């Protein structure tokens, strides 16, 4: 069995989802089918950049 570079992280406790089609994902990786994405408008986000960064700073960094 070939070990792919993306699989090495598991030995260090990194349980990322992998992109190589033949790499074996760890059981602890998130189930991609269960992840809910949000709609995002990059133009609007750019226009509201400072507001978004201020909110992030207030809610996450404090």
GILIN-V423574 format. One record per residue. N is the residue number from 1. D_CENTER is the distance of its C-alpha to the mean C-alpha in Angstrom with 2 decimals. Layout:
((N,D_CENTER) (N,D_CENTER))
//
This chain:
((1,27.45) (2,25.44) (3,22.61) (4,19.84) (5,18.29) (6,14.77) (7,16.43) (8,17.82) (9,14.86) (10,15.76) (11,19.06) (12,17.59) (13,15.59) (14,12.10) (15,10.94) (16,7.93) (17,8.22) (18,10.72) (19,12.00) (20,15.63) (21,17.60) (22,19.84) (23,17.56) (24,17.60) (25,14.39) (26,14.93) (27,16.12) (28,13.77) (29,10.58) (30,9.38) (31,11.75) (32,10.32) (33,13.66) (34,13.27) (35,10.19) (36,12.00) (37,11.07) (38,13.31) (39,15.78) (40,15.62) (41,18.56) (42,17.88) (43,21.63) (44,21.87) (45,18.93) (46,20.75) (47,23.96) (48,22.60) (49,20.66) (50,22.82) (51,22.78) (52,19.01) (53,18.81) (54,21.74) (55,20.25) (56,17.03) (57,19.44) (58,21.70) (59,19.35) (60,16.82) (61,19.00) (62,22.13))
//
